[in-house]
Amino acid sequence: MANFCTTCGKPIAACICNQNKNLQENGGQPPVFDPNPGYPPIPGGSTQGGTTQGGTTQSGTTQSGTTTGFGGITVDTDKLKATFVDKRVSFKEYLGLDEAEMTDNSDPYERGLNIVPDIIKPCDGEVPIKQFNVGKFRSFFSFKWAEARIQVTNKRVIFRCSGKSPLGKDFTQAEHSIDELIGLNFSKGVRFSLLTFAIVLLINLVIGGICSAISFGLCEGLDTNIVSSLIGFAGFVGLFAAMIFLKKKYFYNSMISAAAFGLNLGAVTDSSNDFFHGLSVILTIVTVLILLYYMIKVSLKPSASLTFTTRNASKDIMGMFSPRIAKANIAAEVLPACDTETAFAEISAIINDVQKMGDYAIEKWKK
């Protein structure tokens, strides 16, 4: 097997890289043959290392900082200095004091860009076919928001998720050769977010407690027991109106339900009349049930999953996955994006056509 040059890729016999390197080292001049390499200079003669006069050699220095000595040995002093300078590391680099200046100021979500060729370079003969915005990632604990895209080319399938958190920009990328893919799994539905439920519950407890204290405080010094019940009934009427006008604004409806619950709870504790006390109890139970309904609706989140399985290993999965059970991951959520449905409908067909038809599938799917 013929040996090839690691620089130009040509066979060694046809490679001229070493010749060009020698020309550069000698200032564009071909190397001079030294008849006495490593021996003292001949008296009365001249060598590449300098002019010999009466057995004494005078070494010279070129303009480029190259020093020539005995036996035609050449030392590039500029290159030698640069070698020592490159190996030095500043104290600030050890401490990481300059890393803040390396912050990338580009768009962290990479919107409007194609993965190939805008972000990564195409391989030889690679043609982008189609790209999909398939998902959005949200993390409560790290306050991260990211957007996921999948691009299919005639050579590979690329998954890239880029986003931003308070700590800065980050991205995740995975890719596989299109010939290695053997399976795709799609899923889209609704998941229950335990963390969202806990946050909404805490907010509504605060609102209900404040409204209950207000209702009890307004009626504490009054002789009649009707006022507290009327306040609770007014809160229920306000909740009923919110249900009509706000409709699917579940979070706002849950807060109004918590306020109505607090007002009726205050009426229950303050009222001594049997009729108004019973009315306040009924309204309190109804508002609690409405509050629980809206809290559950707020905690239901859309989810989407899209994973690819490779030929080499069934567990080698690329894509995005959203667990339906809360215990798997309560801090992160995967939400569908604008192209999720389109990706579910087309990605499998594109990959199958490329695997069977080759580059003939490009024209079909690029239209």
N, C-alpha and C positions, 0 to 999 in steps of 0.2 A: 504494500500500500504506500503510495507517495506521501511524502511529508508536505504540509501546507504551512504557509506563513500565518501566524496568529494576528498579524496586523491587517493585511490586505486579503487574506484568504486564498491567494494564488499558490500554485506549487512552488517549492523552494527554487527550482531551476529557473522559473520565470519571474521570480520576485526581485524587485529592485529597491526594496525598503532599506536594506543594509547599505547599498550604495548611496542612496539619498542621505542616510544618517551620517556616513563618513564625509560627504560633501558639506553637510551643515556644520560638522565639528571642525572642519578645516577652512571655514570661511568661504565656501563655494569652490575651493581648489582641491584637486585630487590629492590623495595622500602621497607623500614623498618617500621613496624607498630609502632605508637607512642601511648602508653596507656593513656597519659595525654596531649592531644593536647590543647595548649593554657593555661596550668596551670603551676605554679612554679614547679621546679624539686623536687622529693622526696629526703629528707635528707638521706645521706649515699648511695644513689643509683646512677645510671648512666642513662642518656638519650641520644637520638640521637644528641642533641645539644652540648654535651660535658660531662665531668666527674664532678660529684658533690662531693665535699669534705666539710663536716661540714656545709652544707647549702649554700655553695658558688659554683657557676657554672663557669666553664672555657670553653669559646667558642673557637672552633678551626677553622682553615682555611685549605682547601685542596690544593693540588698542582695546580689544574686547575683554581684557583682563585675563588673557591666557598666558601662562608662564611656561617657557620652553627650557628644558634642562638637558642633562647629558643623555646621549643615546636616543635622541628624538622623542623623549618622554614629554608629553604635553599634559599640563594640569590646568583645568578651567577653574580659576579662582572664584568667578562669579557663581558658577554652578555649585561649587563647594560651599560658599557662604549661604546660598539659598537652601541647600540641604540641611544645614544646621538650624537655620531660621524656621523652616517648616516643621521641625521636630519639637520646637518649643511650644509650650501651652501656657497661656497667661493664668495668673491666679484667679482672675474674675471668671474665666471659663471653668475652672475647677469648682468654684462656688455657685456657678449658674447665674451670675449677675447680669450677663448680657443676653439671656434667653428671652427676656421680655421684648427685645427689639426684633425678634424673629417672628412676631405675630403676623399671621396672614390676614390681610385686610380685604380679601375678595369675598364674594357672596358666599356665606356658609351653607346655603341651601342649594346652590348651583342651579337655580331656576333658569330655564331657557337654554340650557346647555345640553348637548348630546354627549354621552359618556365617551363614545368614539366618534369623531376624533378631537372634540373640544377639550376633554379632560385627560384621556389616555391616548397613546399613539396606536394606530392600527398596525396589525401585523401584515406580512406580505400578502397582497391580494385580498385583504379583508374589506368587506363592504357592509356598512350598517344597513339593516333592513327596517327595524322598527323599535321604538322606545316607548315605555309605558310608565306613568306615575302610578305606582301600585299601592303605596301605603304611607302612613304618617306615624311616627313614633313619639310618644309622650311619656316622660318620667317625672313623677311627683317629687321624689327625693333629690334628684340631681337637677331639677328644673330644666331638663333637656327637651328640645323639640327637634326632630329630624324628619327628613322626607326621603322615601325609598323609591328607586327607579330600577327597572330591568330593561336591558337592551339586548336584542337578538341580532347577531350578524351572521354572515355565512360561515364563520369560523368558530364562534363561541357565544355563550350566553353570560352576560355580565350583570351582577347585582351590586348596586352601590347605594349606600345610605349615608347622607351627609346632613349635618345639623350643627346646632350651637347650644351651649350651656353657659352659665355664668363663668365657667373656667376657660371658655374659648371654643374654637371650632374643632370638630372632630368628624371622622368619617369611617365607614366600614365598607370594604369591597371584597367581593368573592366572584370568581369566574371559573367556568369549566368549558372544555372543548365541547362543541355541539354534538360530536360523535359519541361522547361519554355518557350523555343523558339517556336514561331508560324509563324514568317515571316522573310524573308531576302530580302534586296533591293540591287541591283548591278547597278553600273553606271560607264562608262568610256568614256571619250571624251576630248574635248579641251575647255579651258576657256581663256578669254581675261584678261590679267593682266594690270590694269590701272597704277599700280606703276611702273612696268617694262617699260611701254610706256613713262612715265614721265622721268624716268632716262635716257633712250636712247635718248629722245628728247633733254634733257639738254646737254648730251655729244655731240650730233651732231650739236647743235647750237654753241657750243664752237669751234668745228672743222671747221664748215662752216664760222664762223666769222674770224677765223685766216687765212684761205685760201683766203677769199675775200680780206682781208687787204693786204696779200702778193701779190695777183694779181694786185690790184690797185697800190700798192707801186712800183712794178717793172716797170710798164708802165706809171707812172705819168710823168716822165721827157722826155719821148720819143715823137718824132714828129709824128710817124706813128701810126695808129690805128689798124694795123694788128696784132701786137705782143700780145695784150691782148686777142683778139679773138682766136689766135693760142694757147695760154696758156689754155683757156677754152676748146677748142676742144681737146687738149692733155689730159685734165682731164677727158673728156667724153670717150675718147678711153681707158684710164686706167680703168674707171668704167666698160666698156664693157668687157675688158679682165678679170677683177675680177669676173664678173658674169659667165664667162665661166669656170674659173679654181677653184674658191672657191665654186661655186654652192650653197650648203645649209648652208654655213657659213653666216647666215643672219646678225649677229651682225657686222662682219667685212665688209660685203658688205654695210651695212648702213653707216658705218664710211667713206668708200670710196665714197659712193654717196654724203655724206655731203661735202667731200672735193671737189668733182667735181662741186657740186652746188655752193660752195663758189668761185671757180675759174671762173665759167661762170657768176656769179653775179658781180664779179669785172670787167669782160669784158664788161658787159652791161652798167655799170656806167661810164666806161672809153672810150668806143668806140663812135665815132661821125659819122662814115661812115654808111650809111643806110644798106648796104648789110651785113657788119660784125656785125652791131648792131642787125639786124634781126636774123642772125644766132645765136648770143649769147643768144637772148631771147628764141628762140626755144630750144636750148640746156639746158637752165636754167629750162624751164618748164618740159622738159623730165626728167632731173635729180631730180627735186622735186617729180615727180610722182614715180620714182624708189625709192627715199628715203622713201616716205610714205609707199610703199609696203613692204620694208624690215623692217621698224619700226613696222608695224603691224605683220609681221611674227615673229619677235623677241618676241613680247608681247603675242603671242598665246602659252599657256602652256598646257601640258597634265594634265588631272585630273582623279581621280578615287574615287569612293565612294562605301562603303560597310557597311551596317547597319543591325542590328538585332533587331527585335521587340519581346518583351516578352509577355507572356500570361496574366500577371497581369494588365499591363497598356499599351495601344497602344503608349504612348509617351515615354515609357522607352526604349531608343535606345542605343545600344552599337555598336561601330565601328568607322569608319572614314568617314567624309563627306566633300566634296569639292564643294562649291557653284559655279554655272556657271555664276552668275551675279556678276559684279565687286563691286557693292555697299555693298554686304554682308560681304566681308572680302577682303581687298586689300593687307593686310600685310602678310598673311599666305597662303601657297600653299600645296596641297596634290598631290604628284606625284606617279604614278604607280611604282611598284617594279618588280623584276624578276619573282615572283610567282603570280602576280595579275590575269593573265588570267587563270592559273591553279586553283586558289582559287575560281574564279567565276564559274568554271566548276564543281568543286568537293565538295565544302563545303556543299551545300544544300543536295546533295546525301548522304554524310556521316552522317549528322544530322538525316535525315529521316531514314536511315538504323539503326542507333543506337536507335532511338526512337521506332522502330517497332521490330527489331531483338535482341536488347540488346547487350550482349557481343559477340554474334555470328558475329556481324558486324566487330569486331576487326580484325579477321584473314583476312577478305576480303580486308580491306583498308590498312593494314600494309604490304601487299606484295609489 
